[in-house]
Amino acid sequence: MKKKTFAVDIDGTITENGGGRIHLDALEALRRLTNMGHDVIFVTGRSSIEGYLLSVFGGTTKIAVGENGGCITIDSDEHILLGNMGECKKAFEIIKNNIDNVREKHVFPRMTEVVLERTFDLELARKLLQEKNISVELSDSQYAYHINSSGIDKGAGFTKIMKKLSICANDVIAIGDSATDIPLFKVANTSIALGNASEHVKSEATVVVKAHAGDGVLEALDKLAPTLFEM
């Protein structure tokens, strides 16, 4: 069997009903992959600590890329910070002071990004920061808006893990549902968009499944099953 590395989003991918509840059958399937000898690494817009805890209790590979690539957790007290919180906070203050209804989202503490409620025009914020020559990444995970350092995204964060663990892109399978997963798709040989993804996200994937969220993960793994036993 040739070892594969699965890079898996959390919200909208292995959660149910948009409320953060884990789809247990999907998690069990990912745990089986880990038991078979594959790596399963969560790559999320949530904090890397949340992703790491899910890996511990879920029985998957104990590494997590969080904050849309800005922070990697490889142990309970060991984190790799790729983003710069200071420049993200500066961008937040500019947006808050110039656009109505901008407020931070109540989330697990972040180390490299600012997370905002989806209550304002994101394109207007992008235009504002461009006019003021503030270079950061503004993204929409469908769960929240995120302010990350320039050049930080899920693809950049996962590439750091690939280098650290000597993972070849040909062996990476990415699974996700939102625009923030597209950079992750680009560093993977196989990318899978779930049924709840937008048409734009689907167009960037190499494989599209019909089922949504956790059911879509199960459908994707069924499609991949014959290749997972190749030597």
Residue pairs with C-beta under 8 A, 6 or more apart in sequence:
1 36
1 37
1 228
1 229
1 230
1 231
2 171
2 230
2 231
3 37
3 38
3 39
3 171
4 33
4 38
4 39
4 171
4 172
4 173
4 228
5 38
5 39
5 40
5 41
5 162
5 165
5 167
5 171
5 172
5 173
6 30
6 33
6 38
6 39
6 40
6 41
6 172
6 173
6 174
6 175
7 41
7 43
7 65
7 154
7 158
7 172
7 173
7 174
7 175
7 184
7 188
8 14
8 30
8 40
8 41
8 42
8 43
8 174
8 175
8 176
8 217
9 42
9 43
9 44
9 45
9 154
9 175
9 176
9 177
9 178
9 180
9 181
9 184
10 42
10 44
10 45
10 46
10 50
10 51
10 54
11 18
11 20
11 44
11 45
11 46
11 141
11 142
11 143
11 178
12 18
12 142
12 143
12 176
12 177
12 178
12 194
12 196
12 213
13 175
13 176
13 177
13 194
13 213
13 214
13 216
13 217
14 22
14 23
14 26
14 27
14 30
14 213
14 214
14 217
15 21
15 22
15 23
15 213
15 214
16 22
16 23
16 213
16 214
22 54
22 58
22 214
23 213
23 214
23 215
23 217
25 214
25 218
26 213
26 214
26 215
26 217
26 218
27 58
27 214
29 217
29 218
29 221
30 40
30 58
30 60
30 217
31 40
31 58
31 59
31 60
33 40
33 60
33 221
33 228
34 40
34 59
34 60
34 61
35 59
36 228
38 228
39 61
39 165
39 167
40 55
40 60
40 61
41 55
41 60
41 61
41 63
41 64
41 65
41 158
41 161
42 51
42 52
42 54
42 55
42 60
42 64
42 65
42 66
43 51
43 64
43 65
43 69
43 154
43 157
43 158
43 174
43 176
43 181
43 184
44 50
44 51
44 64
44 65
44 66
44 68
45 66
45 67
45 68
45 115
45 139
45 141
45 143
45 144
45 146
45 178
45 180
46 66
46 67
46 107
46 108
46 143
47 66
47 67
47 71
47 107
47 108
47 109
47 110
47 111
48 64
48 65
48 66
48 67
48 71
48 72
48 73
48 79
48 111
49 64
49 66
49 73
49 108
50 64
50 66
50 108
51 64
51 65
51 66
51 73
52 62
52 63
52 64
52 66
52 73
52 76
54 60
54 64
55 61
55 62
55 63
55 64
56 62
62 74
62 75
63 72
63 73
63 74
63 161
64 72
64 73
65 71
65 72
65 154
65 157
65 158
65 160
65 161
66 72
66 73
66 157
67 83
67 110
67 111
67 112
67 113
67 146
67 148
67 157
68 113
68 137
68 139
68 141
68 146
68 148
68 152
68 153
68 154
68 157
68 180
69 82
69 83
69 148
69 152
69 153
69 154
69 155
69 156
69 157
69 158
69 183
70 81
70 82
70 83
70 110
70 111
70 112
70 113
70 148
70 149
70 152
70 157
71 79
71 80
71 81
71 82
71 83
71 110
71 111
71 112
71 113
71 157
72 79
72 80
72 82
72 157
72 160
72 161
73 79
73 80
74 80
79 111
80 160
81 111
81 112
82 112
82 149
82 152
82 156
82 157
82 160
83 111
83 112
83 113
83 148
83 149
83 152
84 112
84 149
85 110
85 111
85 112
85 113
85 114
87 134
87 136
87 149
88 112
88 113
88 114
88 136
88 147
88 148
88 149
89 114
90 134
91 114
91 129
91 134
91 136
91 138
91 147
92 102
92 104
92 114
92 116
92 147
94 128
94 129
94 132
94 134
95 102
95 116
95 120
95 125
95 128
95 129
95 147
96 102
96 103
98 128
99 120
99 121
99 124
99 125
99 128
100 120
101 119
101 120
102 116
102 119
102 120
102 125
103 116
103 117
103 119
104 114
104 115
104 116
104 117
105 115
105 116
105 117
105 144
107 115
107 144
112 148
112 149
112 152
113 146
113 147
113 148
113 149
113 152
114 146
114 147
115 144
115 145
115 146
115 147
116 144
116 145
116 146
116 147
117 144
117 145
118 140
118 142
118 144
118 145
120 145
122 138
122 140
122 145
125 138
125 145
126 138
129 135
129 136
129 138
135 150
136 147
136 148
136 149
136 150
137 146
137 147
137 148
137 149
137 150
137 151
137 152
137 153
138 145
138 146
138 147
139 145
139 146
139 148
139 153
139 179
139 180
140 146
140 178
140 179
140 180
141 178
141 179
141 180
142 177
142 178
143 178
146 180
153 180
153 183
153 184
154 180
154 181
154 183
154 184
155 183
155 184
155 185
155 186
155 187
156 183
158 172
158 174
158 184
158 187
159 187
161 167
162 168
162 169
162 172
162 187
169 187
169 188
169 189
170 189
171 189
172 187
172 188
172 189
172 190
173 188
173 189
173 190
173 191
173 192
173 224
174 181
174 184
174 185
174 187
174 188
174 190
174 191
174 192
175 191
175 192
175 194
175 217
175 220
176 184
176 185
176 191
176 192
176 193
176 194
176 197
176 201
177 193
177 194
177 196
177 197
177 201
177 213
177 216
178 197
178 198
178 201
179 198
179 200
179 201
181 193
181 201
182 201
182 204
184 191
185 191
185 193
185 204
185 205
185 206
186 204
189 206
190 206
190 207
190 224
191 204
191 205
191 206
191 207
192 205
192 206
192 207
192 208
192 209
192 220
193 201
193 202
193 204
193 205
193 207
193 208
193 209
194 209
194 211
194 212
194 213
194 216
194 217
194 220
195 208
195 209
195 210
195 211
195 212
195 216
196 212
196 213
196 216
197 205
197 208
202 208
207 220
207 223
209 216
209 219
209 220
209 223
210 216
210 219
211 218
211 219
